[in-house]
């Protein structure tokens, strides 16, 4: 299995641009082709970046959706089962 690391900027790109390379990688993770490796620092940065006003204006997600996006990231390498809700975010 291929292991990948995405930083916060790549996750944001995946969220904002569904046809981008980072979005393709995220889809491959959820399809089980890749294993995603994350650190608490990356997840903290992701939540912080998604809360920036200029980014919020683009993604228009609620704080609950952002929390869910982060929670999925925390669990995706172990349990990538909740993909339907995640795909609605991307």
Biopython code that builds the backbone (N, CA, C, O; Angstrom):
import numpy as np
from Bio.PDB.StructureBuilder import StructureBuilder

atoms = [
    (1, "UNK", "N", (0.857, -1.183, 0.000)),
    (1, "UNK", "CA", (0.000, 0.000, 0.000)),
    (1, "UNK", "C", (0.895, 1.237, 0.000)),
    (1, "UNK", "O", (1.893, 1.308, 0.718)),
    (2, "UNK", "N", (0.516, 2.187, -0.809)),
    (2, "UNK", "CA", (1.242, 3.444, -0.887)),
    (2, "UNK", "C", (0.804, 4.332, 0.277)),
    (2, "UNK", "O", (-0.389, 4.475, 0.545)),
    (3, "UNK", "N", (1.773, 4.921, 0.958)),
    (3, "UNK", "CA", (1.488, 5.830, 2.061)),
    (3, "UNK", "C", (1.763, 7.255, 1.589)),
    (3, "UNK", "O", (2.774, 7.525, 0.941)),
    (4, "UNK", "N", (0.842, 8.163, 1.928)),
    (4, "UNK", "CA", (0.994, 9.559, 1.525)),
    (4, "UNK", "C", (0.813, 10.475, 2.725)),
    (4, "UNK", "O", (0.120, 10.146, 3.688)),
    (5, "UNK", "N", (1.455, 11.631, 2.640)),
    (5, "UNK", "CA", (1.286, 12.688, 3.632)),
    (5, "UNK", "C", (0.822, 13.927, 2.880)),
    (5, "UNK", "O", (1.448, 14.346, 1.906)),
    (6, "UNK", "N", (-0.267, 14.500, 3.334)),
    (6, "UNK", "CA", (-0.763, 15.758, 2.772)),
    (6, "UNK", "C", (-0.658, 16.819, 3.859)),
    (6, "UNK", "O", (-1.035, 16.585, 5.008)),
    (7, "UNK", "N", (-0.149, 17.974, 3.491)),
    (7, "UNK", "CA", (-0.131, 19.058, 4.475)),
    (7, "UNK", "C", (-1.469, 19.799, 4.416)),
    (7, "UNK", "O", (-2.317, 19.503, 3.575)),
    (8, "UNK", "N", (-1.641, 20.753, 5.309)),
    (8, "UNK", "CA", (-2.914, 21.477, 5.405)),
    (8, "UNK", "C", (-3.273, 22.176, 4.094)),
    (8, "UNK", "O", (-4.440, 22.197, 3.702)),
    (9, "UNK", "N", (-2.287, 22.741, 3.423)),
    (9, "UNK", "CA", (-2.564, 23.442, 2.161)),
    (9, "UNK", "C", (-3.086, 22.501, 1.091)),
    (9, "UNK", "O", (-3.929, 22.888, 0.281)),
    (10, "UNK", "N", (-2.598, 21.279, 1.081)),
    (10, "UNK", "CA", (-3.086, 20.314, 0.100)),
    (10, "UNK", "C", (-4.518, 19.898, 0.410)),
    (10, "UNK", "O", (-5.321, 19.704, -0.503)),
    (11, "UNK", "N", (-4.843, 19.759, 1.702)),
    (11, "UNK", "CA", (-6.231, 19.464, 2.068)),
    (11, "UNK", "C", (-7.148, 20.605, 1.664)),
    (11, "UNK", "O", (-8.242, 20.373, 1.149)),
    (12, "UNK", "N", (-6.713, 21.828, 1.893)),
    (12, "UNK", "CA", (-7.529, 22.980, 1.510)),
    (12, "UNK", "C", (-7.715, 22.997, -0.003)),
    (12, "UNK", "O", (-8.816, 23.258, -0.487)),
    (13, "UNK", "N", (-6.672, 22.727, -0.737)),
    (13, "UNK", "CA", (-6.778, 22.655, -2.191)),
    (13, "UNK", "C", (-7.773, 21.573, -2.608)),
    (13, "UNK", "O", (-8.569, 21.777, -3.525)),
    (14, "UNK", "N", (-7.726, 20.437, -1.941)),
    (14, "UNK", "CA", (-8.668, 19.350, -2.253)),
    (14, "UNK", "C", (-10.105, 19.791, -1.998)),
    (14, "UNK", "O", (-11.009, 19.446, -2.759)),
    (15, "UNK", "N", (-10.312, 20.549, -0.935)),
    (15, "UNK", "CA", (-11.651, 21.026, -0.596)),
    (15, "UNK", "C", (-12.146, 22.078, -1.584)),
    (15, "UNK", "O", (-13.307, 22.058, -1.995)),
    (16, "UNK", "N", (-11.257, 22.998, -1.962)),
    (16, "UNK", "CA", (-11.667, 24.115, -2.817)),
    (16, "UNK", "C", (-11.682, 23.770, -4.297)),
    (16, "UNK", "O", (-12.434, 24.361, -5.072)),
    (17, "UNK", "N", (-10.852, 22.815, -4.684)),
    (17, "UNK", "CA", (-10.728, 22.465, -6.105)),
    (17, "UNK", "C", (-10.884, 20.955, -6.277)),
    (17, "UNK", "O", (-9.896, 20.221, -6.233)),
    (18, "UNK", "N", (-12.117, 20.488, -6.471)),
    (18, "UNK", "CA", (-12.377, 19.050, -6.507)),
    (18, "UNK", "C", (-11.677, 18.289, -7.635)),
    (18, "UNK", "O", (-11.611, 17.061, -7.595)),
    (19, "UNK", "N", (-11.156, 18.993, -8.632)),
    (19, "UNK", "CA", (-10.469, 18.306, -9.739)),
    (19, "UNK", "C", (-8.953, 18.433, -9.643)),
    (19, "UNK", "O", (-8.233, 18.047, -10.564)),
    (20, "UNK", "N", (-8.470, 18.976, -8.524)),
    (20, "UNK", "CA", (-7.034, 19.163, -8.342)),
    (20, "UNK", "C", (-6.343, 17.835, -8.014)),
    (20, "UNK", "O", (-6.994, 16.851, -7.664)),
    (21, "UNK", "N", (-5.027, 17.829, -8.132)),
    (21, "UNK", "CA", (-4.273, 16.634, -7.772)),
    (21, "UNK", "C", (-4.452, 16.259, -6.303)),
    (21, "UNK", "O", (-4.620, 15.076, -6.005)),
    (22, "UNK", "N", (-4.423, 17.222, -5.368)),
    (22, "UNK", "CA", (-4.683, 16.834, -3.974)),
    (22, "UNK", "C", (-6.064, 16.191, -3.787)),
    (22, "UNK", "O", (-6.202, 15.255, -3.000)),
    (23, "UNK", "N", (-7.077, 16.677, -4.495)),
    (23, "UNK", "CA", (-8.406, 16.068, -4.396)),
    (23, "UNK", "C", (-8.386, 14.640, -4.937)),
    (23, "UNK", "O", (-9.046, 13.759, -4.386)),
    (24, "UNK", "N", (-7.643, 14.410, -5.998)),
    (24, "UNK", "CA", (-7.517, 13.046, -6.531)),
    (24, "UNK", "C", (-6.848, 12.130, -5.518)),
    (24, "UNK", "O", (-7.241, 10.974, -5.365)),
    (25, "UNK", "N", (-5.841, 12.643, -4.831)),
    (25, "UNK", "CA", (-5.155, 11.842, -3.814)),
    (25, "UNK", "C", (-6.113, 11.521, -2.663)),
    (25, "UNK", "O", (-6.152, 10.387, -2.185)),
    (26, "UNK", "N", (-6.884, 12.516, -2.221)),
    (26, "UNK", "CA", (-7.853, 12.280, -1.145)),
    (26, "UNK", "C", (-8.853, 11.215, -1.572)),
    (26, "UNK", "O", (-9.194, 10.341, -0.775)),
    (27, "UNK", "N", (-9.330, 11.269, -2.808)),
    (27, "UNK", "CA", (-10.257, 10.244, -3.289)),
    (27, "UNK", "C", (-9.603, 8.859, -3.269)),
    (27, "UNK", "O", (-10.241, 7.875, -2.895)),
    (28, "UNK", "N", (-8.346, 8.785, -3.667)),
    (28, "UNK", "CA", (-7.645, 7.497, -3.651)),
    (28, "UNK", "C", (-7.483, 6.965, -2.236)),
    (28, "UNK", "O", (-7.520, 5.754, -2.015)),
    (29, "UNK", "N", (-7.305, 7.859, -1.284)),
    (29, "UNK", "CA", (-7.245, 7.434, 0.121)),
    (29, "UNK", "C", (-8.574, 6.806, 0.515)),
    (29, "UNK", "O", (-8.598, 5.734, 1.119)),
    (30, "UNK", "N", (-9.680, 7.464, 0.178)),
    (30, "UNK", "CA", (-10.992, 6.964, 0.569)),
    (30, "UNK", "C", (-11.422, 5.736, -0.211)),
    (30, "UNK", "O", (-12.290, 4.986, 0.234)),
    (31, "UNK", "N", (-10.826, 5.532, -1.356)),
    (31, "UNK", "CA", (-11.098, 4.309, -2.113)),
    (31, "UNK", "C", (-10.228, 3.158, -1.626)),
    (31, "UNK", "O", (-10.388, 2.021, -2.070)),
    (32, "UNK", "N", (-9.309, 3.454, -0.716)),
    (32, "UNK", "CA", (-8.474, 2.418, -0.138)),
    (32, "UNK", "C", (-7.200, 2.125, -0.899)),
    (32, "UNK", "O", (-6.495, 1.168, -0.578)),
    (33, "UNK", "N", (-6.885, 2.946, -1.918)),
    (33, "UNK", "CA", (-5.679, 2.716, -2.706)),
    (33, "UNK", "C", (-4.428, 3.260, -2.024)),
    (33, "UNK", "O", (-3.331, 2.746, -2.238)),
    (34, "UNK", "N", (-4.590, 4.301, -1.201)),
    (34, "UNK", "CA", (-3.474, 4.911, -0.473)),
    (34, "UNK", "C", (-3.800, 4.901, 1.015)),
    (34, "UNK", "O", (-4.966, 4.871, 1.407)),
    (35, "UNK", "N", (-2.765, 4.925, 1.830)),
    (35, "UNK", "CA", (-2.923, 5.126, 3.263)),
    (35, "UNK", "C", (-2.436, 6.531, 3.580)),
    (35, "UNK", "O", (-1.325, 6.914, 3.213)),
    (36, "UNK", "N", (-3.278, 7.292, 4.263)),
    (36, "UNK", "CA", (-2.939, 8.665, 4.606)),
    (36, "UNK", "C", (-2.276, 8.700, 5.970)),
    (36, "UNK", "O", (-2.785, 8.134, 6.937)),
    (37, "UNK", "N", (-1.138, 9.368, 6.036)),
    (37, "UNK", "CA", (-0.423, 9.558, 7.293)),
    (37, "UNK", "C", (-0.575, 11.019, 7.706)),
    (37, "UNK", "O", (-0.268, 11.927, 6.934)),
    (38, "UNK", "N", (-1.048, 11.232, 8.920)),
    (38, "UNK", "CA", (-1.283, 12.592, 9.416)),
    (38, "UNK", "C", (-0.678, 12.760, 10.792)),
    (38, "UNK", "O", (-0.455, 11.791, 11.518)),
    (39, "UNK", "N", (-0.418, 14.000, 11.133)),
    (39, "UNK", "CA", (0.041, 14.319, 12.478)),
    (39, "UNK", "C", (-0.962, 15.275, 13.104)),
    (39, "UNK", "O", (-1.716, 15.940, 12.394)),
    (40, "UNK", "N", (-0.974, 15.345, 14.422)),
    (40, "UNK", "CA", (-1.850, 16.331, 15.085)),
    (40, "UNK", "C", (-1.545, 17.758, 14.623)),
    (40, "UNK", "O", (-2.455, 18.582, 14.532)),
    (41, "UNK", "N", (-0.288, 18.054, 14.333)),
    (41, "UNK", "CA", (0.079, 19.404, 13.886)),
    (41, "UNK", "C", (-0.575, 19.741, 12.546)),
    (41, "UNK", "O", (-1.044, 20.862, 12.350)),
    (42, "UNK", "N", (-0.607, 18.784, 11.632)),
    (42, "UNK", "CA", (-1.248, 19.013, 10.332)),
    (42, "UNK", "C", (-2.742, 19.257, 10.527)),
    (42, "UNK", "O", (-3.305, 20.166, 9.916)),
    (43, "UNK", "N", (-3.385, 18.456, 11.369)),
    (43, "UNK", "CA", (-4.819, 18.621, 11.599)),
    (43, "UNK", "C", (-5.133, 19.945, 12.283)),
    (43, "UNK", "O", (-6.125, 20.594, 11.953)),
    (44, "UNK", "N", (-4.298, 20.348, 13.228)),
    (44, "UNK", "CA", (-4.495, 21.650, 13.876)),
    (44, "UNK", "C", (-4.364, 22.783, 12.864)),
    (44, "UNK", "O", (-5.162, 23.720, 12.857)),
    (45, "UNK", "N", (-3.346, 22.685, 12.009)),
    (45, "UNK", "CA", (-3.148, 23.716, 10.991)),
    (45, "UNK", "C", (-4.319, 23.740, 10.019)),
    (45, "UNK", "O", (-4.752, 24.811, 9.594)),
    (46, "UNK", "N", (-4.833, 22.573, 9.668)),
    (46, "UNK", "CA", (-5.969, 22.490, 8.751)),
    (46, "UNK", "C", (-7.173, 23.234, 9.319)),
    (46, "UNK", "O", (-7.803, 24.026, 8.618)),
    (47, "UNK", "N", (-7.489, 22.984, 10.571)),
    (47, "UNK", "CA", (-8.631, 23.675, 11.171)),
    (47, "UNK", "C", (-8.392, 25.183, 11.225)),
    (47, "UNK", "O", (-9.309, 25.969, 10.990)),
    (48, "UNK", "N", (-7.178, 25.576, 11.531)),
    (48, "UNK", "CA", (-6.855, 27.004, 11.598)),
    (48, "UNK", "C", (-6.988, 27.665, 10.227)),
    (48, "UNK", "O", (-7.560, 28.749, 10.110)),
    (49, "UNK", "N", (-6.458, 27.010, 9.190)),
    (49, "UNK", "CA", (-6.497, 27.582, 7.839)),
    (49, "UNK", "C", (-7.934, 27.653, 7.325)),
    (49, "UNK", "O", (-8.320, 28.642, 6.702)),
    (50, "UNK", "N", (-8.719, 26.622, 7.580)),
    (50, "UNK", "CA", (-10.114, 26.632, 7.115)),
    (50, "UNK", "C", (-10.941, 27.708, 7.805)),
    (50, "UNK", "O", (-12.003, 28.080, 7.306)),
    (51, "UNK", "N", (-10.478, 28.209, 8.935)),
    (51, "UNK", "CA", (-11.194, 29.263, 9.650)),
    (51, "UNK", "C", (-10.788, 30.669, 9.194)),
    (51, "UNK", "O", (-11.423, 31.644, 9.594)),
    (52, "UNK", "N", (-9.745, 30.792, 8.366)),
    (52, "UNK", "CA", (-9.349, 32.111, 7.855)),
    (52, "UNK", "C", (-10.510, 32.709, 7.074)),
    (52, "UNK", "O", (-11.160, 32.013, 6.295)),
    (53, "UNK", "N", (-10.769, 33.973, 7.274)),
    (53, "UNK", "CA", (-11.907, 34.631, 6.637)),
    (53, "UNK", "C", (-11.857, 34.518, 5.116)),
    (53, "UNK", "O", (-12.867, 34.205, 4.485)),
    (54, "UNK", "N", (-10.693, 34.769, 4.524)),
    (54, "UNK", "CA", (-10.613, 34.731, 3.057)),
    (54, "UNK", "C", (-10.852, 33.317, 2.515)),
    (54, "UNK", "O", (-11.364, 33.159, 1.407)),
    (55, "UNK", "N", (-10.485, 32.297, 3.284)),
    (55, "UNK", "CA", (-10.726, 30.908, 2.875)),
    (55, "UNK", "C", (-12.184, 30.542, 3.126)),
    (55, "UNK", "O", (-12.799, 29.858, 2.308)),
    (56, "UNK", "N", (-12.744, 30.991, 4.248)),
    (56, "UNK", "CA", (-14.152, 30.714, 4.562)),
    (56, "UNK", "C", (-15.071, 31.274, 3.486)),
    (56, "UNK", "O", (-16.091, 30.667, 3.158)),
    (57, "UNK", "N", (-14.710, 32.434, 2.936)),
    (57, "UNK", "CA", (-15.542, 33.033, 1.884)),
    (57, "UNK", "C", (-15.592, 32.146, 0.647)),
    (57, "UNK", "O", (-16.572, 32.167, -0.098)),
    (58, "UNK", "N", (-14.551, 31.377, 0.433)),
    (58, "UNK", "CA", (-14.495, 30.506, -0.740)),
    (58, "UNK", "C", (-15.174, 29.171, -0.467)),
    (58, "UNK", "O", (-15.987, 28.713, -1.269)),
    (59, "UNK", "N", (-14.843, 28.537, 0.671)),
    (59, "UNK", "CA", (-15.373, 27.190, 0.899)),
    (59, "UNK", "C", (-16.790, 27.196, 1.460)),
    (59, "UNK", "O", (-17.534, 26.237, 1.252)),
    (60, "UNK", "N", (-17.179, 28.249, 2.163)),
    (60, "UNK", "CA", (-18.536, 28.422, 2.681)),
    (60, "UNK", "C", (-19.038, 27.216, 3.480)),
    (60, "UNK", "O", (-20.206, 26.838, 3.386)),
    (61, "UNK", "N", (-18.157, 26.634, 4.251)),
    (61, "UNK", "CA", (-18.528, 25.505, 5.099)),
    (61, "UNK", "C", (-18.825, 26.004, 6.508)),
    (61, "UNK", "O", (-18.281, 27.013, 6.956)),
    (62, "UNK", "N", (-19.690, 25.284, 7.186)),
    (62, "UNK", "CA", (-20.013, 25.635, 8.565)),
    (62, "UNK", "C", (-18.887, 25.149, 9.481)),
    (62, "UNK", "O", (-18.094, 24.293, 9.089)),
    (63, "UNK", "N", (-18.817, 25.687, 10.685)),
    (63, "UNK", "CA", (-17.828, 25.169, 11.641)),
    (63, "UNK", "C", (-18.001, 23.674, 11.894)),
    (63, "UNK", "O", (-17.020, 22.961, 12.104)),
    (64, "UNK", "N", (-19.243, 23.199, 11.874)),
    (64, "UNK", "CA", (-19.494, 21.768, 12.077)),
    (64, "UNK", "C", (-18.916, 20.945, 10.931)),
    (64, "UNK", "O", (-18.344, 19.880, 11.159)),
    (65, "UNK", "N", (-19.060, 21.432, 9.700)),
    (65, "UNK", "CA", (-18.490, 20.722, 8.555)),
    (65, "UNK", "C", (-16.964, 20.717, 8.617)),
    (65, "UNK", "O", (-16.327, 19.723, 8.267)),
    (66, "UNK", "N", (-16.387, 21.819, 9.057)),
    (66, "UNK", "CA", (-14.936, 21.883, 9.195)),
    (66, "UNK", "C", (-14.476, 20.891, 10.263)),
    (66, "UNK", "O", (-13.484, 20.187, 10.076)),
    (67, "UNK", "N", (-15.200, 20.838, 11.380)),
    (67, "UNK", "CA", (-14.857, 19.871, 12.423)),
    (67, "UNK", "C", (-14.966, 18.450, 11.893)),
    (67, "UNK", "O", (-14.114, 17.608, 12.177)),
    (68, "UNK", "N", (-16.022, 18.183, 11.121)),
    (68, "UNK", "CA", (-16.189, 16.846, 10.547)),
    (68, "UNK", "C", (-15.038, 16.517, 9.606)),
    (68, "UNK", "O", (-14.491, 15.415, 9.652)),
    (69, "UNK", "N", (-14.669, 17.467, 8.756)),
    (69, "UNK", "CA", (-13.557, 17.287, 7.815)),
    (69, "UNK", "C", (-12.292, 16.920, 8.586)),
    (69, "UNK", "O", (-11.545, 16.031, 8.176)),
    (70, "UNK", "N", (-12.058, 17.595, 9.687)),
    (70, "UNK", "CA", (-10.887, 17.318, 10.505)),
    (70, "UNK", "C", (-10.991, 15.955, 11.181)),
    (70, "UNK", "O", (-10.013, 15.211, 11.246)),
    (71, "UNK", "N", (-12.175, 15.632, 11.682)),
    (71, "UNK", "CA", (-12.364, 14.326, 12.327)),
    (71, "UNK", "C", (-12.163, 13.180, 11.338)),
    (71, "UNK", "O", (-11.572, 12.156, 11.680)),
    (72, "UNK", "N", (-12.650, 13.353, 10.124)),
    (72, "UNK", "CA", (-12.437, 12.324, 9.105)),
    (72, "UNK", "C", (-10.948, 12.154, 8.872)),
    (72, "UNK", "O", (-10.457, 11.033, 8.736)),
    (73, "UNK", "N", (-10.233, 13.266, 8.826)),
    (73, "UNK", "CA", (-8.788, 13.188, 8.657)),
    (73, "UNK", "C", (-8.117, 12.420, 9.771)),
    (73, "UNK", "O", (-7.181, 11.659, 9.527)),
    (74, "UNK", "N", (-8.589, 12.612, 11.002)),
    (74, "UNK", "CA", (-8.011, 11.902, 12.140)),
    (74, "UNK", "C", (-8.220, 10.399, 12.027)),
    (74, "UNK", "O", (-7.381, 9.614, 12.469)),
    (75, "UNK", "N", (-9.331, 10.004, 11.441)),
    (75, "UNK", "CA", (-9.692, 8.586, 11.414)),
    (75, "UNK", "C", (-9.461, 7.900, 10.076)),
    (75, "UNK", "O", (-9.595, 6.679, 9.990)),
    (76, "UNK", "N", (-9.122, 8.635, 9.044)),
    (76, "UNK", "CA", (-9.149, 8.061, 7.698)),
    (76, "UNK", "C", (-8.138, 6.949, 7.484)),
    (76, "UNK", "O", (-8.417, 6.012, 6.735)),
    (77, "UNK", "N", (-6.990, 7.018, 8.105)),
    (77, "UNK", "CA", (-6.030, 5.954, 7.865)),
    (77, "UNK", "C", (-6.425, 4.672, 8.587)),
    (77, "UNK", "O", (-5.893, 3.602, 8.291)),
    (78, "UNK", "N", (-7.362, 4.779, 9.538)),
    (78, "UNK", "CA", (-7.796, 3.604, 10.272)),
    (78, "UNK", "C", (-9.188, 3.143, 9.876)),
    (78, "UNK", "O", (-9.478, 1.947, 9.907)),
    (79, "UNK", "N", (-10.050, 4.079, 9.506)),
    (79, "UNK", "CA", (-11.447, 3.735, 9.248)),
    (79, "UNK", "C", (-12.038, 4.673, 8.203)),
    (79, "UNK", "O", (-12.776, 5.593, 8.556)),
    (80, "UNK", "N", (-11.731, 4.463, 6.929)),
    (80, "UNK", "CA", (-12.225, 5.373, 5.888)),
    (80, "UNK", "C", (-13.627, 5.029, 5.412)),
    (80, "UNK", "O", (-13.860, 4.941, 4.206)),
    (81, "UNK", "N", (-14.567, 4.833, 6.332)),
    (81, "UNK", "CA", (-15.888, 4.364, 5.947)),
    (81, "UNK", "C", (-16.914, 5.477, 5.728)),
    (81, "UNK", "O", (-17.896, 5.275, 5.012)),
    (82, "UNK", "N", (-16.705, 6.624, 6.321)),
    (82, "UNK", "CA", (-17.715, 7.676, 6.228)),
    (82, "UNK", "C", (-17.415, 8.586, 5.048)),
    (82, "UNK", "O", (-17.285, 9.800, 5.203)),
    (83, "UNK", "N", (-17.308, 7.993, 3.873)),
    (83, "UNK", "CA", (-16.879, 8.759, 2.715)),
    (83, "UNK", "C", (-18.004, 9.570, 2.096)),
    (83, "UNK", "O", (-17.735, 10.604, 1.486)),
    (84, "UNK", "N", (-19.238, 9.149, 2.225)),
    (84, "UNK", "CA", (-20.325, 9.873, 1.577)),
    (84, "UNK", "C", (-20.419, 11.303, 2.113)),
    (84, "UNK", "O", (-20.505, 12.247, 1.329)),
    (85, "UNK", "N", (-20.402, 11.472, 3.428)),
    (85, "UNK", "CA", (-20.466, 12.826, 3.993)),
    (85, "UNK", "C", (-19.230, 13.607, 3.650)),
    (85, "UNK", "O", (-19.307, 14.804, 3.375)),
    (86, "UNK", "N", (-18.070, 12.938, 3.660)),
    (86, "UNK", "CA", (-16.835, 13.637, 3.315)),
    (86, "UNK", "C", (-16.890, 14.110, 1.873)),
    (86, "UNK", "O", (-16.517, 15.250, 1.596)),
    (87, "UNK", "N", (-17.340, 13.281, 0.951)),
    (87, "UNK", "CA", (-17.393, 13.665, -0.458)),
    (87, "UNK", "C", (-18.323, 14.837, -0.673)),
    (87, "UNK", "O", (-18.120, 15.628, -1.595)),
    (88, "UNK", "N", (-19.341, 14.963, 0.161)),
    (88, "UNK", "CA", (-20.226, 16.128, 0.060)),
    (88, "UNK", "C", (-19.494, 17.406, 0.421)),
    (88, "UNK", "O", (-19.904, 18.491, 0.010)),
    (89, "UNK", "N", (-18.425, 17.292, 1.179)),
    (89, "UNK", "CA", (-17.641, 18.472, 1.550)),
    (89, "UNK", "C", (-16.650, 18.846, 0.489)),
    (89, "UNK", "O", (-16.245, 20.006, 0.417)),
    (90, "UNK", "N", (-16.237, 17.907, -0.344)),
    (90, "UNK", "CA", (-15.225, 18.200, -1.357)),
    (90, "UNK", "C", (-15.859, 18.477, -2.695)),
    (90, "UNK", "O", (-15.154, 18.744, -3.668)),
]
sb = StructureBuilder()
sb.init_structure("model")
sb.init_model(0)
sb.init_chain("A")
sb.init_seg("    ")
for serial, (resi, resn, name, xyz) in enumerate(atoms, 1):
    if name == "N":
        sb.init_residue(resn, " ", resi, " ")
    sb.init_atom(name, np.array(xyz, "f"), 0.0, 1.0, " ", f" {name:<3s}", serial, name[0])
structure = sb.get_structure()
